[in-house]
Amino acid sequence: GALPAYRGQGAGTALLEALIQHARGTYAGLSLSVRDSNPAVRLYERFGFHKVPGSEVRNRVGGYSCTMVLHLA
């Protein structure tokens, strides 16, 4: 995650926008794994990522992680 002093300044949004622009036209989609408790889930959803049903797994800290996917084609 970002250092506290840098959170909320749009760096994650800018990086994700650049990644999606770079991938569009080259890849069919993007996927990622994220903890359900991570606030970034909302960021990913704003960009059109969806949780993959049945992808939830128990992670090493005792919570759950899931796979999210964004179809670009």
FIDRENFI-848402 format. One line per field, with one value per residue: residue in one letter; x, y, z of N, C-alpha, C in turn. Coordinates in Angstrom, 2 decimals. Layout:
FIDRENFI-848402
residuo <- [A/...]
nX <- [X/...]
nY <- [Y/...]
nZ <- [Z/...]
caX <- [X/...]
caY <- [Y/...]
caZ <- [Z/...]
cX <- [X/...]
cY <- [Y/...]
cZ <- [Z/...]
//
This chain:
FIDRENFI-848402
residuo <- [G/A/L/P/A/Y/R/G/Q/G/A/G/T/A/L/L/E/A/L/I/Q/H/A/R/G/T/Y/A/G/L/S/L/S/V/R/D/S/N/P/A/V/R/L/Y/E/R/F/G/F/H/K/V/P/G/S/E/V/R/N/R/V/G/G/Y/S/C/T/M/V/L/H/L/A]
nX <- [0.81/0.20/2.25/1.10/1.14/0.81/-1.59/-4.84/-4.36/-4.66/-2.82/-3.03/-5.30/-4.37/-2.24/-3.64/-5.34/-3.39/-2.28/-4.49/-5.01/-2.62/-2.79/-5.12/-6.28/-4.13/-4.24/-6.71/-7.85/-7.53/-6.40/-6.51/-5.52/-6.96/-7.33/-10.41/-10.95/-9.55/-9.49/-9.05/-10.58/-12.92/-11.92/-11.00/-13.47/-14.74/-13.39/-14.38/-13.70/-14.65/-15.61/-14.61/-16.83/-16.70/-13.98/-12.89/-10.49/-8.92/-6.64/-3.15/-3.26/-5.56/-7.91/-9.94/-9.22/-9.80/-10.23/-10.24/-11.52/-11.09/-12.54/-11.27/-11.70]
nY <- [-1.18/2.34/4.87/6.53/9.38/9.77/8.73/8.93/10.87/10.39/8.80/6.00/5.82/7.16/5.45/3.06/3.87/4.38/1.82/0.35/1.72/1.18/-1.59/-2.01/-3.06/-4.68/-6.78/-9.17/-8.82/-7.92/-9.16/-9.49/-10.13/-9.62/-8.66/-9.05/-7.14/-4.91/-1.49/-0.76/-2.34/-0.98/1.00/-0.57/-1.63/0.69/1.08/-0.93/-3.56/-6.84/-9.08/-12.45/-15.02/-17.55/-17.43/-16.84/-17.20/-18.35/-16.23/-15.68/-14.20/-14.84/-13.74/-13.20/-13.47/-12.48/-13.01/-10.54/-9.33/-7.58/-7.14/-6.36/-6.55]
nZ <- [0.00/-0.22/1.27/4.22/3.98/1.29/0.51/-0.93/-2.84/-5.47/-6.84/-7.14/-8.78/-11.09/-11.85/-12.35/-14.44/-16.43/-16.73/-17.71/-20.10/-21.48/-21.71/-23.17/-26.32/-26.67/-24.86/-23.78/-21.34/-17.85/-14.71/-11.14/-7.76/-4.62/-1.21/0.45/2.39/1.63/0.92/-1.71/-3.35/-4.02/-5.71/-7.87/-8.70/-9.59/-11.95/-13.46/-12.88/-11.87/-9.27/-9.38/-9.32/-6.85/-6.48/-4.05/-1.54/1.46/2.98/3.97/6.33/7.55/6.61/3.70/0.23/-3.14/-6.68/-9.16/-12.25/-15.33/-18.37/-21.48/-24.19]
caX <- [0.00/0.89/2.56/-0.03/1.22/0.49/-2.92/-5.92/-3.91/-4.95/-1.74/-3.56/-6.19/-3.54/-1.52/-4.59/-5.73/-2.28/-2.18/-5.61/-4.77/-1.51/-3.22/-6.22/-5.84/-3.08/-4.67/-8.16/-8.32/-6.60/-6.91/-5.73/-5.98/-7.04/-8.04/-11.77/-10.96/-8.74/-10.31/-8.81/-11.64/-13.83/-11.22/-11.05/-14.86/-15.02/-12.80/-15.08/-13.30/-15.69/-15.13/-14.87/-17.55/-16.02/-12.52/-12.47/-9.61/-8.42/-5.27/-2.22/-3.54/-6.82/-9.06/-10.21/-8.83/-10.56/-9.73/-11.10/-11.16/-11.61/-12.48/-10.93/-12.10]
caY <- [0.00/3.63/5.49/7.36/10.76/9.81/8.17/9.87/11.92/10.00/8.04/4.69/6.04/7.49/4.25/2.11/4.40/4.17/0.38/-0.06/2.30/0.45/-2.97/-2.03/-3.29/-5.69/-7.90/-9.35/-8.40/-7.84/-9.76/-9.22/-10.75/-8.58/-9.01/-8.48/-6.01/-3.83/-0.42/-0.65/-3.06/0.03/1.61/-1.52/-1.70/1.93/0.91/-2.01/-4.90/-7.59/-10.24/-13.72/-15.89/-18.77/-17.26/-16.49/-18.13/-17.87/-15.76/-16.01/-13.47/-15.31/-13.17/-13.78/-12.77/-12.92/-12.57/-9.59/-9.31/-6.51/-7.56/-5.21/-6.77]
caZ <- [0.00/-0.25/2.56/4.64/3.48/-0.14/0.26/-1.26/-3.76/-6.85/-7.48/-7.54/-9.92/-12.25/-12.25/-12.92/-15.74/-17.36/-16.98/-18.55/-21.44/-22.08/-21.98/-24.13/-27.69/-26.68/-24.02/-23.69/-20.03/-16.72/-13.49/-9.95/-6.52/-3.60/0.02/0.52/3.31/1.08/0.36/-3.16/-4.07/-4.56/-6.84/-8.98/-9.17/-10.35/-13.27/-14.16/-12.44/-11.18/-8.53/-10.04/-8.38/-6.45/-6.43/-2.70/-0.84/2.74/2.79/5.05/7.58/8.11/5.93/2.39/-0.96/-4.32/-7.98/-9.87/-13.67/-16.20/-19.77/-22.32/-25.59]
cX <- [0.85/1.20/1.42/-0.01/0.80/-0.89/-3.91/-5.53/-4.05/-3.87/-2.25/-4.47/-5.37/-2.79/-2.45/-5.07/-4.65/-2.15/-3.27/-5.43/-3.69/-1.96/-4.30/-5.69/-4.74/-3.52/-6.19/-8.71/-7.19/-7.23/-5.97/-6.31/-5.91/-7.75/-9.40/-11.82/-10.19/-9.64/-10.14/-9.85/-12.59/-13.21/-11.31/-12.46/-15.22/-14.47/-13.41/-14.63/-14.47/-15.06/-15.53/-15.58/-16.77/-14.51/-12.00/-11.61/-9.17/-6.97/-4.44/-2.48/-4.91/-8.06/-9.28/-9.70/-9.67/-9.85/-10.74/-10.60/-11.82/-11.44/-12.28/-11.41/-13.54]
cY <- [1.25/4.10/6.42/8.78/10.89/9.26/9.27/10.97/11.54/9.19/6.69/4.80/6.30/6.26/3.25/2.57/4.13/2.69/-0.08/0.48/1.52/-0.97/-3.05/-2.18/-4.33/-6.95/-7.96/-8.88/-8.34/-8.56/-9.43/-9.98/-9.70/-9.11/-8.32/-7.22/-4.79/-2.75/-0.25/-1.42/-2.05/0.73/0.70/-1.61/-0.46/1.83/-0.25/-3.41/-5.53/-8.76/-11.50/-14.62/-17.18/-18.64/-16.95/-17.59/-17.50/-17.45/-16.00/-15.28/-13.83/-14.71/-13.88/-12.86/-13.30/-12.43/-11.62/-9.54/-8.11/-7.00/-6.33/-5.34/-6.38]
cZ <- [0.00/1.17/2.94/4.08/2.02/-0.47/-0.07/-2.21/-5.22/-7.54/-7.96/-8.75/-11.18/-12.75/-12.92/-14.29/-16.79/-17.72/-17.94/-19.97/-22.17/-22.51/-23.05/-25.55/-27.80/-25.95/-23.96/-22.35/-19.04/-15.54/-12.34/-8.78/-5.43/-2.37/0.02/1.37/2.78/0.49/-1.15/-3.97/-4.72/-5.78/-8.06/-9.55/-9.98/-11.77/-14.04/-13.82/-11.70/-10.45/-9.29/-9.04/-8.10/-6.31/-5.02/-2.09/0.47/2.54/4.04/6.35/8.15/7.50/4.61/1.29/-2.12/-5.57/-8.57/-11.31/-14.36/-17.63/-20.62/-23.74/-25.82]
//
